[in-house]
């Protein structure tokens, strides 16, 4: 899964500009599924049909977009002003490498910062807004910017490359866009496994690689009306709480297994879904954690309230330093996430005919 994850994270795909990511995913999965469509918003919906029509249909969703930027203005000196796409802490922006999707390919740049020699004339405690910052791509004029194929309206991502952190024994990776290319990699691996094991009993499985999650769960909000799934799971990352920073509570740990979400700001998980996830995790000896964290929302927050309502839950991949260029995930957590979701699907007969009052 590391190679796929590295490929995914190397692409520029902020909210609304996910084309490169979606092209890669579609190319990798379309021969392994019965149908693979791109809807008007840009979501990819791939379906593996039921091998047992009596079993519930399940929608799995992971978002392909990442937090990023958009070029807003070209200054007379060739620097670029930008706007943010998604949620940022401005403290992480200074001196960061970035990648612009230009007309002729990817262009590297950096977010400028004052040299330390100027700090004595500045207030070192002041946090600059992103609107005060600029991107430097080495150009000296608007004409040189244009010659590079860079213009207003183009998307920008962090420029960090996914790589292993520490030694190989740690099995952990660091880079940008793991939120939620890690979830996309999990869905792609699940497609591989169900494609290779056609004798497994399951209902219809819909794999949705959604767009514009980071700006309001927009792609996910149009899924369920057409698919009408019986149950849904979002596969996303969640911030860990294990680094002993002052705000940390130690309730979500890297390497301790996927988190089964109980609630966040967008969703109170359906107890049928949560209960089956916990049951199969225990039966299959899959390590897991319980997640109650009100600081985030996921695609399930949109899915569960659309059409007639969908019984939904979330499996979260623990991630350190989320929404920064140095997110860290544990590859074993990804593997356990694949196992947990797979066995949830294979145990979905236990959900048949049940509703909220059966919990």
QUIVENFEN-V610724 format. One line per field, one symbol per residue. ss: DSSP state (@ for helix, = for strand, . for the rest). psi: psi as a letter, one per 20 degrees, with the letter a starting at -180 (. if undefined). Layout:
# QUIVENFEN-V610724
ss=???
psi=???
This chain:
# QUIVENFEN-V610724
ss=.@@@@@@@@....=....@@@@@@@@@@@.....====.....=====.........======..=.=======.....======....@@@....======..=======....@@@@@@........@@@..==.....@@@@@@.......====....===..@@@.====..@@@@@@@@@@@@@@@@@@@........======..@@@...@@@@.@@@@...=========..................======....=..@@@@@@@@@@@@@....=====......@@@@@.......==========......====@@@@@@@@@@@@@@@@.@@@@....@@@.
psi=igggggggiiqplrpiljghghgggghhihiirhqoqorhhiqpoqporqioiiqqqppppppirrqbrpphqorhjirpqqqqoapqohiihpkqqrppnrhjappqaqpqqpqhiihijroiipopqhiirqpojjqirhghghhikprpiqqprqjqpprqqbrhhhkqqqarjhnlhghghghhhhggghhimiiqprapopoporqkhikkkgghijghhghlqhqqpporrqprljjjrhiqikioqpjjrqpopgqaiipoqphgggghghghgghjlpqrqqooojirrrhhhggijrcjppoqappppppqlqkrjlqpqphhhgghgggghghggijihiipjqahij.
